[in-house]
Structure formats: C-alpha cells, structure tokens
Amino acid sequence: MDSRRLLRTSATALAAAGLILSGCTGGSDAAASRTTTSAAARASASAGSEALKKYYGQKPTWRDCGVPGFQCATLLAPLDYAKPDGGDVELAVSRVRATGPGKRLGSLLVNPGGPGGSAVGYLQGYAGIGYPAPVRARYDMVAVDPRGVARSEPVECLTGPRMDAYTQVDQTPDDAAETNALSAAFKEFSAGCEKRSGKVLAHVSTVETARDMDILRAVLGDEKLSYVGASYGTFLGATYAELFPDRVGRLVLDGAMDPSLSALDLNRDQTAGFETAFRAFAADCIRTADCPLGTESVAAAGEALRAFFRDVDAKPVPTGESRELGESLATTGVIAAMYDEGAWPQLREALTRAIGGEGSGLLALADSYYEREADGTYANLMDANAAVNCLDLPAAYAGPADAEKAVPSFEKASPVFGEGLAWAALNCTYWPTRPTGTPHRIAAEGAAPILVVGTTRDPATPYKWAEALAGQLSSGTLLTYEGDGHTAYGRSSDCIDAAINAYLLEGTPPQDGKRCSQA
C-alpha cells in the first residue's frame, strides 16, 4: 500500500494473498454503489451528530516521542461508528511541525500502505525527515497508526514460533494431505486472531479508518484533509474522498488500487504485476555473466527460478539456523526484492547462494518482508493485513476446490508465481468476522482535484489500477512514472517529485496524462 520497507503491499506466499489483498472477492457493482452512496451520506451527516461531538472536539496532549523533533499524542475514536457510545479505540498519532520558511499550509497526513504498515513508523523513519524540504517547510507532517495496526490497539494472531510455522507451510499443495495442511494453517491463523484480538477484530475496516482520519483532521484544526497515501494507502485515501468529498484538500494517491475489482481479480492482477517485475529483473540479470538464473533469455530465467522453487519444495536448504528455506519462504524472499530495483543485486546474490545450497540470503529477505525480528518476534503487519482485507471484501473462495480451479488462470498471469498466489487467496475463507465491504467504483463527486500516480512496472499495484482509479474519480488526474519498483514519489524521478511537490504546495495538479521517465 510503501517503498523500501519492502512495503507493504505484496501478494506473497501464504500470509495474505498480498499485503494489499488477502484473497477476497464478491458483490455486484450495482449493490455496492447503493451501499457506498448511503454510507457517504451517513458519514457526512454523523460528523456533526451529538454522539460524535466529543471525538471531533478533542484537544490532544502532545508529548515528546523519544525521537528528536517529533511529538506524539493519543486520539480517541468510537470502536463502532454505528454505536458511538459503545466504547473507544485509542489511536497513536505523531507529528513534526513545519520547519519554514513560507506560509504554513496546515497538516499533511501520510500513510505507507499495507494494510498493516505503521504510519507513525513511516513518518518518524522516513517521511518526516526525508520528504522534500519545501514540503516539510510548509506542512506539519502527521501520521496515525490505523486501528488494529502497530501502536493503535494492534490485532494479534499467532505467537512468534507459530508464525514461523505458518510462513513455512507448503503453499503449492500436491495432494490432499498438503491441501488439508494449508487449510489447517489458515484456520489456525484465523482462530488465533479471534482469540487474541477481541473486540477490535470486527472494527478495522478501511471505511472505519477513513472516518478516524476525519476526526484527526478536525482535531488538528484543518478545514480540508491533505494526504499522501502509498499502495493500500491509496484505497484509504480514495475511501476518505468518497465519504467526505467536501473535505478533500490535496490528495496524492501513489501506487493506486482499483476499488471496483473483486479481490479474486485483484489477486490475479497483482500476480501479473509480480510477473512483470520479475521479467524486468530477469532482463537485467541475464546481462551479467554470473546471473544465477543463466544468461540465455528471460523465459529461460523464469524456468530456472521455477525449477529452483520445485527443488526447495522437495528438499529445503539450510540457512544456518533452525529454519530451513523451503518453497514458501523462498518465494516470499524473491517477491520481497521485486518492490525496489535497488534490491536486485541483493536478490542475485541470495539466489546464487540458495541455488548453491545455502538459503540465509533469501531467508533474510523474507524476514524483512514479514517484519520478523532476530529474536523471533513479529510486528503485527501480517495480522493487521489479513484483518483489514477480510473485512473489506468477502472471501474469494468457498473452499480449497475453488482455489484449485483458479490455479490455471493465476499461472497464466504468472508462470513463476501463479500457483502459490492462487492458493494464498484461500485465507479469508476461514475468517471469523463477516465482511462489511464490497467492490465498487469510487467517484467522490464534488471533491477537489486528486492526483493519482502509477508506475508502469509496479509489482504490487499494477499500472492499470492507477489508470482505473484516475478514471473513476470525478476529479482524478493521472501522473505516470515509466519505470520499475513500487510507487514513485521520492524514489528515482525528479520529474515525478517536481509534479507532486507543485501540487502539494500550490494546489495545481499536473496536466492529466503527464508522463515521467526513469532518471
């Protein structure tokens, strides 16, 4: 949904059919349109209701964060917007004040994606110090960890040892026993979430988080919301615009999702995106004499990688620790490196070692993707990812038989990754809470101009999704980065950065259809 925390929106092995997706689908567009229209009306009306006034009227107490230059506070929001007197959730907020010079433009909220990525961590570790200086000079940079994420009443599902086991389950079952083991792993994960996450599990949807953002906007004293969302953060931003079009300020949606697709289609599209990214990696790799996948052709490199996956499925390789590198972790490690072309040299080295029988390099990439610490503990990224996705859309499959039927279409989308990512979409089938969302188009009629950014070879959010979202939004403008990697802002293109900076600082989006090339 972010750039090189190997962010945070992928469709990888088992743990969620992507950090964006999570194997969900359903609902007709017509029904969805009626639902979301009424939801928008309710949200607009309820912002001023008596029950919500105490939330909109909060006065946060800002305190030192322990991170130089940053302040932190706690924001309260209703656990259930349908019953706003039924208890609160506590949300972690952080900010760094505008540095000047120039007239202050208010607050700029940032979200790195996921779902499940920590926005506070992203602000303190990158955005608040690494966004272009002219933007930080004019805006207070602000982040809130979404409900269920990181510091905001995090969803919790499995212990570290059980998460280790979960990430190693065979994701390409060859027989009934392996299919049953995969289903059992998803069931254990879902049951763990229900047992350990309590009341919050049913209230971490994107709609609820978007409504929390409007409370934060009011608490910060901003008439309009200005926002930069990456990856899944684009869906969050578009949802905000749908609910509160009259409160849209300057919204940048970078690495866009298409909210009109069923999650089965989203998963297939994302699988194709990883194939596109792999082919770009392979084309680069085969130009080097020591490419571990050979130097013959991109197609041959793909077959070599598939053969490697088959080999470690049959016989995992050692890593120097108790966990071996099997197919699931190997696939995750390769996918992790697709997010940023800067990781390609690391992937070449890791593949060379793994094909030679030593898997620590690919394991390190997989651990980075899963946010696994050296002591065996995990951040709650994957827990929150599944919780949000399984609420936002109905499950893709009724059971394993549906997943098996979908495999050929996924393999057509990606000969390299298709089989595993088709089975990964099974996870929401066993989710303990009922979904509350459906796929639908988002128009956000009446919103100010919204800037949608797409990267042509983005692995996790395929470029056509940006084209689709820009076309759906009544005020959408499309900015294109012709290049590799996930998202575009602040990565490789002065042209992209200049266009986004001008929009954030002056309010004028670039000409619709503007294209920027890789520097």
N, C-alpha and C positions, 0 to 999 in steps of 0.2 A: 501499500500500500503501500521505501527509503533506500537510500543509496548504499553506502558500503558499511552497514552492519549486516551485510548480505541480506539486506532487507527484503523485506519483511512482508513479502507477498509472494511467495512462490508456491508452486504446486508441487511439493516434493513428496517423496515416499510417504508412507503411512500417515504421518501425523496430521495431515489435513489435506485435502487434495489441493493444497497450496496454501501458502499463508494467505492468499486472498480468499480462496474459495473454500470449500470444505465439503464438497460433494453434496450440493443441494440443488433442487430444481422444483418447478411446479407452477401452478396458477396461470390462468389466461390473462392476457394483457388487458382485456376489457374489464374484467373484475378487479384487476389490480388498479386500474386507473380510477375506478369509482372509490376504491378503498383509500388510495393516497390523496385524492381530492378532499374527501371528508376529513382525513387526518390533518391535512394542512389547515382546513378551516377551524378544526378544533384547537390545533396548536396556537393559531393566531389569536383565537378568542380567549383561550385559557391563560395566556401570558399575563393578562390583566385581572384574572379571577382572584377572589379573596383567598382561596386556598393556596395560591402560588405567590401571593404578595410577599410573604415572609422570605421566600427564596430570592425573588428579584430585588428585594430591598436589603440584602445582606451587606455588611460592611466588613470586608476581610481584614484580618490582622496579619500584616506582613512581618515576616521574621527572617533572620539570617538563615541561609540554607546550608552553610558549611562549604559552599562553593563560591569563591570570590566573585563579587559583582551581582550575584543572583539573590533574589528574595523568594520566600515560599509562603504559602497560605493554604487554608483548607476551605473548600467550597461545599456547601450542602445542597443536595438536590433530592427530590422525592424519589423513593425507591420505585414507586409505581405511580406514573402520572395519571392513571385512571382513578387512583385513590391517594391523592396527595397528602392526606392526613394519616397515612398508614406507615409512616416511618421514613427515615432518611438514608441516603448513601453519602459518604464522605469522599470528596474528590480532591486529589493533590494537585495544586496549581503552583507554577513558578513563573517568575518574570525577571527580565533585566531591563532597566529603564533606558529610554532613548539617550544616546550619547551626545547628540547635537553635532554640528550646528544645524540650523534650519528649523522651520516651524514644525512642531510635533504633530504627527498625523493620527495619533491615537495608538491603539494596540494592534499588533499583528499576531494572530494566533497561528501556531504551526502544529502539524500532525504528520508523523513519518510513515504511517501506514500500518499494515498488519493484516487483519485486525490483531491487536495484541502488542504492537510496538509501544514502548514508553515514550510519550511525547515530552515528558519532563526530562528524561534522559537525553532525548534528541536535542532539546533546547540547550541544556547545560553542556552537553558534549560537543555540539556542532552548531546548531542554528544561531544561538545567542552570541557566539564568538566568530562563526565562520560565514554567516550570510554577508553579502556585500556591505561594505561600510556605509554607503549612502542610505541603505535601507535601515540599518541599525541606528543610524543617526536620527532618523525621523520617527521611528516607531518604538514603543515599548514592545519587546519581544516576549510573547506569553505562550505557555503550554499548560494543558491539563491532561493528566493521565485519564483516559476514558474509564468509565465504570467497569470494574472487573479486571483492570489492567494495572500491573506493577504496584504503584503506591495507592491506588484507588480501589480498596476492597477487592483484592485480586481473586479471580477464580483459581481454584486449586483442584487438581485431579489425581495425580499419582505422586508417590514418593520418588526420590532420585533413582533408587535401584529398580523400581517398577517401570519408570520412564526409560531407563536403559534397555530393559527387556522389550518394551513397547516399540522402541525405534529400531529394534533388530528383527522383528517378526518378518517373515518372508512375505513380500508384497506382490509376488508373482506366483500364486499357488499353482502347483502342478497336479494336484489330486484332491480328493475330498478331505483328507486329513489336513492338508495345508490350508484349504479354504476354511475349514472349521476353526483352525488355529488363528487365522486372520480375523474371522468374525468374533472369536472369543476375545482377542486383543482389543477390538473396538468396543465390545461390550464392557470389558473391564475398565477401559478408559472412561466411558460414559457413566458407569456406575460410580467410579471414583469422583467424578465431577459432581454428581448429585449428592454424594455422601459428604464431601469436604467443602462444598461451596454454598450450601444452604440457600438462604432466601435470594441471594443476588443472581443466581444462575438464570432465572427466568426474566431478568430485567437488565440485560446487557446488549440490547439490540441497537442497531445504528440509529434508528429513529429516537430512542431514548437518549443516546449520547448527543445527537444533534440538538435535542431540546436542552440538555445540560449546557451546551455551548451558548445557547441564547441567554440562559441565566448568567453565565460568565460574562457575556458581552455587556449585559445591563450592569452587573456588579462593577465592571471596570469603568463604567461611565461612557461607553461608546454608543452612539446612536445607531451605527452600522457595524457589521462584522467584516473585518478584513482578515484574510486567511490564506495560508499556503498549505495545501494538503498534497501528499505524495501517495501514489499507489492506492491502497484501500482508502487513504485519506481523501481521495477524490470523490469516492462514493459518499463518504461522510459529509464533505462539503456540498455536494450536489443535493443530498438529502436536506441539509440545512436550507439551501436555496428553495427547495420545494416547499418546506414547511413555513419559511419566513421570507418570502421573496422581497418584501418591502424593507427588510433589514439587511439586505446584501450590500456590502461595500465593495471591496476589491478582492475577488476570489481567484486564486491561481490553483488549478487542478492539474497536477503534473504526474503523468503516467496513469491515464484515466481508465476507469472501469466503465463498462456499458451496463447500466442497471436494467435494461429491457430484456436481457438474456436470461434464460433458465440457467441454473448452476450447472446442469449437465453440459449445456453448450459453453458456458464459461470455462468449465474444466477442460473441455476439448480444445477450445481456442487457446487457453493458456498452455496446454500441452504442445500445440503447434508453435506457440511462441518460444518455448524452450528448444524445440527442434530448429527453429530459425536461428536462435542464438548459438546452438551447438554447431550448426553449419558454418557460421561466421568464425567461431573458434577453430573449427577443423580446417577451414581455408587458410587461416593464419598459421596453424600448427604444421601443416604439411609442407610449408615453405621452409621449415627448418630441418636440417639433416637429422637431428635427434628427436624428432616428433615420436612419442611413444605409440601413436596410432598409425605409423607409417607415413610415407610420402607420396603414395600413389594418387589418391583422389579423395575428395570429401566423402563420397559414397563408401569408399573402402575404409576410411577412418571411422565412419559410423558403424560399419560391420565389425571392425576391430573392437570398438567400445562395447557393442552388444555381446561379442564373444567373451570379453573380459567380465561383463556382468554375469553371463552364464557360468563362467568358471568359478567366480567367487560365490555364486549361489550354490554350486555343488560342493565347493571346498573353500570356506573363508580363509583369509590370510592373516597372519599375526600382525599385531600393531605395537608390541612392546608393553602392553598392559592386558588386563583381564578380558577386555572386549576384543573380539576378532572383527575383521572387516568382511561382512557379508554383502550381499547384493543391495539390501535396503540402505545401509549406511554408505556404501559406495555410490549409489545413485544420488543420495542426498548431497554428498560431497561434490559431485560433478555439477549438480544443479546449482548449488550454492555459488560456485565460481562463474555461473552464467550471468549473474547480476551486474558484473562490472568487468569490462575487458582488462582492467588493471590486474585482475586476479588470474588471467590466463597463464602467465609464466608459472605461477604457483601451482596451477592445475596440471600443467605439463610435467612439472617435477613430481607432483604427487602421483600422477598416473604412471610415470616411469617407475617409481619405487613400488607401487602397488602391483603392477604387472610383473615386476621382478620378485614379488613375494613379501613385500613389507608395506603395510597399509596405514602407517601412522599419519601420513600427509593427508590422505582423503578423510581419515577419521577426524583430524583437526578441522578440516573444512566443514564436515557435518556437525561437529560440536559447536562451531561458531554459528552455524545456521540455527541450530536448536537452542542457542544460548545456554549451553551446558558449561558449568564451571569445572575447574580442575579437581575440586573436591567431590564431584559427582552430583551436585545440586543443579537444578534448572531454574531459570527465570520462568515466569508464567506465560511466556509468549504463546506456546502451543496450546495451553489450556484455554486462554482467552480467545485465541484464534478459532478454535472449534466452537466455543460457547457462542460467540457472536454470529459466526456463519450459520450455525444450525438453528439459530433464532430467526435470522434474516430471510431464510428461504427453506421450503420443505425439502425433505431428503431426496436425493437423486434416484435412489433405488429402493424398491420394496424389500430386496434381499440379495444374496450372492448371485442368484441366477440372472438378475438384471445386470449386475456388474460384468458377468461373464459374456453376456450378449453384447455389451458395449465395447469390449476389448478390440474387435476389428476396427471400429471407427476411430478409436484412440490410436491404434497402431498406424492407421492411415495418416493421422495428424502428425505422429512422430514415431517412426520406426525404432528410434533409440529409446524413448522414454514411455511410449504409449501404454504398454501393458501394465506397468506398475502404477501409472497415474490413473488409469481406468479403475483399478481395484481400490486405490486410495479414496475414491469418491464414495466408498461404502460407509464411511464413518458416521454420517448423520442419520443413517438408517436406525441406529440404536439409541438416539439421543433421548434423554429423559423428559425434556420440556418441549412443548408444542411450538412450532414456528409461528411467528407473528407477521412475517412479511411475504411478499410475492414479487416476482419480476415485473417491472413496469418502466415505461418511458418517463423521464423527468424533463418537464418543460420549464418549470419555475417562471411562469408568466409574470411579467412586471418587475423582474429582477434587473439590477444594473448589469452592465457588461461583465461577463465571466470569461476568464482566459483558460482555455483547455490546451494542455501541452501533451504531445505524443512523440515518442521516439520510434523510428521506423523498424529497428531490430530489437525492440524491448522484449526480453524473455518472458516477463511475468504479466505485463499488461500490453497485449498486442496492439499495434498501432491502430488497427481498425476500430478498437474500442474508443480511442480518442476521437476518431472521425465520427463515430456514432454518437457519443455524448455531446460533442460540439453541435451536431445536427439536431439533437433533441432539445437542447436548451434554447429557449426563445431568444436569449441574448448571448449565446455562446460564440466565441471566436477561437479558431484553431491555429495553434502555433506548432510547427513541425520541426523536430530535430532529426536530421538524416544521419544516423549513427547507431552505435551499439550501446548496450547497457540499459539498466533500469532507471527510468526518469531522466530528466535533462538539466534542471536548474542547478547551477553550481558545480557542474561536472566537467564539461570539456569544451563548451562553446561560448565565446564572448558574445556572439550574436544572440543566442538564447538569453543569456544573462542580461544583456542590454535591453532586450524587449520586455522581459519580465520586470526589471528594475523600473523602466519608464512607466509601466502600467501601475506598479505599486506606488510610485512616487507622484505621478501626475494624473493617474486615473484613466489614461487613454490606452486602450489595448492596441497591439499591432494590427496591421491590416489582416483581415481574415484570410487564412491560407498561407501566411508568411512561412518560408522555409529557411532553415539554417543548416549548414553542413558542419561535419566534424572538423575541428580545428587541426 
